[in-house]
Structures are given as structure tokens and as C-alpha cells.
Amino acid sequence: MKKQVTVRVTGIHARDGEPTEKIITNSSGYIEDTEDGGCILEYVEEQDTGNGSIKINNKVNIAPDGKGIEIIRGGDMESKLAFGEGLVYDTEYHSPYGSMEMTVRTSSFDLVRTRQDEEMKLMAEYALEMGGQVMSSSMIIIEIKKSETV
């Protein structure tokens, strides 16, 4: 059964020689339990690019054991990311400006459920690498709050 949720995503990115960048987006979406005990979260994120805004469709597959997630992003920018403690994940990032090969190296991952599973918080610390070089040390925090059954 799909349940309506609010989703707050915080991305923090630290790059050498630059100030730390923090991006926060708030969206509404849906979460649904899967037969294997995992969850699927779906929401649309709108980001301001300075030249207008872009919409990104997000699908987050939460592992049944709660030890990892996979994020599939589609729309104006496309990527597939995976996070889990100690996980090294190679992926391709597609944007209107071209494609780039990247490696996501997760150093820590945590999933916390509160209030009888009415709220969930996913946190991953990771390094983003391109061409074998670390481009940023980053953190993603996804906060999910259920609002009603659909």
C-alpha cells in the first residue's frame, strides 16, 4: 500500500579550495513496502540552477536489511547511485552538458526508523571520484515522514 510522505534531502559537498556547499530540497512523494521487506520511495525534486529550475524524478530502493540504498534519478539529469557501508559503486552521470563516469565510495551509512516507522532518516557519507581523483567529500541525508495512506 502506497503512503504519502514528505521528503527532505540535504546534500553537503566539500571540495578542496572551495566553501562547503549545502543544498536542501523539500518534496512530497510516496513510499511503499516491498514483498521482500524493503521499501521504495518515489518523489520529484525541483532544483534551481540559476538559469531556471529542473525537475528530477527520484526512486529510492531501500534494502530489506536497511544496510543500503539505491537512488535512480531521471529527468533533466540522470544517474544511478548506490550507498552502503564500505560500498564502492561505479556509475555514469548524465546531464544536459554530457556524461561523466564517477565512482561513489561510501565510508558510512545509517538508517534510523522512529515513531513506529512513521519517520525514517537515511544518512550516507561518501567520496565522489572521477578519473581516480576525489572530487568531493559528501554527505546525503534523506528524511522521510509519512503523512497519509493513498
N, C-alpha and C positions, 0 to 999 in steps of 0.2 A: 504494500500500500504506500503510495507516494504521500509525503508530508511536506507542507510548505515550510520553508526555512528562510531566515535572514543569514547572509554570509558576509563576513568582514575579512578581507585579505590584506595583510600587511607584508610588504616586501622591503627588506633592508639590504642595501648593497654598498659594500666598502671597496673602493678601488684605490690603488696606490696613487698618491699625489692629488686626490680629489676629495671633496667633502662627502661624508656618508649620505647616501640617498635613501629616503624613506617614502614609500608610496602606499597609500591606504585606499582601498576601494570598498564600497558597500553595495551589496546586490541582494536580490531576492531570488529564490530558486526552489528546488525540490530535492529531497533525499528519499531514497528507497532502500529497504533491506533486500539483500540478495539471498537466494536459497542456500548458498554456502556459508552464510553468516557474516558476509561483508556488507558494504553499503556502496551505493552510487549516488553522488551528489552532482546535480546539474544546475548551472546558473550562467547568466550573461553578465559580463563585466564591461563597463564603459570606461575608457581611459582617454584623458585629454592629452593630445600630442603637441599642443602649442599651435598647431595648424588645424584645429578641429578635434573631433573625438572619433575613436574607433571602437567597434564592438567586438568582443571576443567571447565565443561560446566555450564554456568550460565543462568538462566532465571529469570528475574525480572518482576513481575507483579506490576504495579503502579496503585493504586486505582483511580477510576474516580474523586473522590473529592480531590485527591492529598494529603490526610492525612495519607497515609500509603503505605508500600510496602511489598511484599513477595519475598524472594530470594530462589530459588531452585537450589542447587548446585549438580552436578553429575559428575561422572568420578572417578578418584582415591580417592577422598574424597566426601562424600555425606552428605548433610544436607538441612534442610528447616528452614529458619529464617523469622520472621515477625517483622517489626518495625512500630510503630505508637505512637504518643504522649500518654504516660501513659499505653501502652500495655505491658502485661506480657504474654510471649509465651513460652510454654514448647515444647521441641524438642529433637530429638536424632541425634547425630553427628556420622557418620560412617567414619572410616579411615582404612588404611591397618593394623593398630595396634589394632583395636577393635572398639566397640561402646560405646558412653557415653551419658547419659541423661543430658540435660542442660536446664536452664531457661534463657531467654533473657528478661530483664526488661528495656524497653525504657523510658528514662527520657525526651528526647526532640526529635522532628522530624520536618524537614522543607524541602519543595520542592520549588525551585525557577526556574521559566522559564524566559529566556531572549531572546532577538533578535527575536521576533515573533515566539517563540517556536523552534528556531533552536538550542538552548542550554538549558540544564536542569542540575540542581545541587540538589542532594538528600543528606541530612545530618541527621544522627541519632546518638545520644549519648545514651549509654546503659551500663548496668551491665550484665556480664556473670556469671551465678551462676551454681554451681554443688554441689549437696548434701546440699543445703541450704546455702552454703558459697559463697561469692563473689570471683570469680577467677580473674576477671579483670574489670576495668572501661575502656570502649572503645568508639571509635567513628568510624563511617564509612562515607566516603564521596564518592559519585558516581557522576562524571562529564561526561555528555553526549553531544557530538557535532555532529550534522547532517552533512554529507558530500555530499551524492548524493542519488537519488532515484534508486531503483533496480527493 
